[in-house]
Amino acid sequence: MKTLKALTSNQVDESTQQVFSAIKSKVGMLPNLYAAMGNSPQLLKGFLTFEETLKAGVFSAKENEIIALAVSQANECNYCLAAHSTIGKMLGFSDNEVIDIRLAKSDEKTNALFNLATELTEQRGKTSQEAINDFLAVGYSHKALTELIGMVAIRSITNYLYSNGDFEIDFPKAANLEELATA
């Protein structure tokens, strides 16, 4: 039974209300995922701090969305696929590019990043040497590999919250790859 509900500002303490307000100011809304994360103010605040720290790392905003799409797809998180497809489009990806990323039909560097993030997720961190070699061969560094592990962990948190949540997807739904394959 899914039990985590999206909370309203009236249901949280004052410090969490401030965090909710900051999210609304930055994003233009309070996504239901963050509202559900508000069930634990410590998780919400820690998550946002960790995410902002890593987003200032080696990966571009678009690369962060490639990672998010890979992890969310591997974890079958429809909420996060919708959110990160939308964010990817806001960053300049077309609908077709988002689909190509998710199908690992992009350029070599994008595919190496997507594939390693997927493998890290699916194999619970136990990646093949081939996937790491492909990642390094396209120009990523060991620093990037380290940060990728952190980004996979962050995205897994949001995926797991949705898997245990009882709240609506408040972004346009992501393309269903199975439906596209049969079309």
C-alpha positions in Angstrom: 0.0 0.0 0.0 1.4 3.4 -1.0 1.2 5.7 2.0 3.3 8.9 1.4 1.0 11.8 0.7 1.8 15.2 -0.7 1.5 17.6 2.1 0.2 21.1 2.0 1.8 24.1 3.7 -0.8 23.9 6.4 0.3 20.4 7.3 4.0 21.1 7.9 6.0 23.1 10.4 7.2 26.6 9.7 10.7 25.7 8.6 9.3 23.3 6.0 6.8 25.9 4.9 9.7 28.2 4.1 11.3 25.4 2.1 8.1 24.9 0.2 7.9 28.6 -0.5 11.4 28.6 -1.8 10.7 25.7 -4.1 7.5 27.5 -5.4 9.5 30.7 -6.0 12.2 28.8 -7.9 10.0 26.3 -9.9 6.8 28.2 -10.1 4.9 25.4 -8.2 5.4 22.9 -5.4 5.7 19.6 -7.2 3.9 16.8 -5.4 7.1 14.8 -5.0 8.7 17.6 -2.9 5.4 18.0 -1.0 5.6 14.3 -0.2 9.2 14.6 0.7 8.1 17.2 3.3 6.9 14.3 5.4 10.5 14.4 6.6 11.9 18.0 6.8 15.3 16.5 7.3 15.1 14.5 4.1 13.7 17.4 2.1 16.4 19.9 3.3 19.2 17.4 3.0 18.1 16.3 -0.4 17.9 19.8 -1.8 21.3 20.7 -0.4 22.9 17.5 -1.8 21.2 18.0 -5.1 22.3 21.7 -5.4 25.9 20.7 -4.4 26.1 18.1 -7.1 24.4 20.2 -9.7 27.4 22.6 -9.3 29.7 19.7 -10.3 31.1 18.5 -13.6 27.9 17.7 -15.4 26.0 20.3 -17.4 22.3 20.9 -16.7 21.5 18.8 -19.8 23.8 16.0 -18.7 22.0 16.0 -15.3 18.7 15.5 -17.0 20.2 12.6 -19.1 21.2 11.0 -15.8 17.8 11.6 -14.3 16.1 10.1 -17.3 18.3 7.0 -17.2 17.7 6.4 -13.5 14.0 7.1 -13.6 13.5 4.8 -16.6 15.6 2.0 -15.0 13.5 2.4 -11.8 10.2 2.7 -13.8 9.3 6.0 -12.1 6.6 7.6 -14.2 6.6 10.7 -12.0 10.3 11.4 -12.5 10.2 10.5 -16.2 7.5 13.1 -16.6 9.3 15.7 -14.6 12.7 15.2 -16.2 11.3 15.0 -19.7 9.7 18.3 -19.1 12.8 19.8 -17.6 14.9 18.4 -20.4 12.6 20.2 -22.9 12.9 23.4 -20.9 16.7 23.1 -21.3 16.4 22.7 -25.1 15.9 19.0 -25.8 13.2 18.3 -28.4 10.5 15.6 -27.8 12.4 13.4 -30.2 15.8 14.0 -28.5 14.3 13.0 -25.1 13.0 9.8 -26.7 16.3 9.1 -28.4 18.1 9.7 -25.1 15.8 7.2 -23.4 16.3 4.7 -26.2 20.1 5.2 -26.0 20.0 6.3 -29.7 21.9 9.6 -29.2 25.5 10.5 -29.8 28.3 8.4 -28.3 28.9 10.7 -25.3 25.2 10.9 -24.4 24.8 7.1 -24.8 27.9 6.4 -22.6 26.5 8.6 -19.8 23.0 7.2 -20.1 24.2 3.6 -20.3 26.4 3.9 -17.2 23.7 5.6 -15.2 21.3 2.9 -16.2 23.8 0.1 -15.3 24.6 1.7 -12.0 20.9 1.8 -11.2 19.9 -1.7 -12.5 23.0 -3.4 -11.1 22.9 -1.6 -7.7 26.2 0.0 -8.3 28.0 -3.0 -9.7 28.9 -1.8 -13.1 30.8 -3.5 -15.8 34.3 -2.4 -16.7 33.1 -2.0 -20.3 30.5 0.6 -19.3 33.1 2.5 -17.2 35.6 2.3 -20.0 33.1 3.6 -22.5 32.3 6.5 -20.1 35.9 7.4 -19.7 36.7 6.9 -23.4 34.3 9.7 -24.4 36.0 12.2 -22.2 34.5 11.9 -18.8 36.8 11.8 -15.8 37.1 9.8 -12.6 35.6 12.9 -10.9 32.6 12.7 -13.2 32.3 8.9 -12.4 32.2 9.8 -8.7 29.6 12.5 -9.1 27.6 10.2 -11.4 27.3 7.8 -8.5 26.0 10.6 -6.3 23.5 11.7 -9.0 22.2 8.2 -9.3 21.7 8.1 -5.6 19.8 11.4 -5.6 17.5 10.3 -8.4 16.9 6.9 -6.7 15.6 8.8 -3.7 13.0 10.6 -5.7 12.1 7.4 -7.6 11.7 5.4 -4.3 9.5 8.2 -2.9 7.2 8.1 -5.8 7.1 4.3 -5.7 5.9 4.6 -2.1 3.8 7.6 -2.6 0.1 8.2 -3.1 0.1 11.4 -5.2 -0.6 12.5 -8.7 1.9 13.2 -11.4 1.8 17.0 -11.8 3.9 17.2 -15.0 2.9 16.3 -18.6 3.2 12.5 -18.9 6.4 11.2 -20.6 6.2 9.2 -23.8 5.6 5.5 -23.3 8.4 3.8 -25.1 6.5 0.5 -25.4 3.7 2.3 -27.2 6.1 4.1 -29.5 7.8 0.8 -30.4 4.5 -0.7 -31.5 3.3 2.4 -33.4 
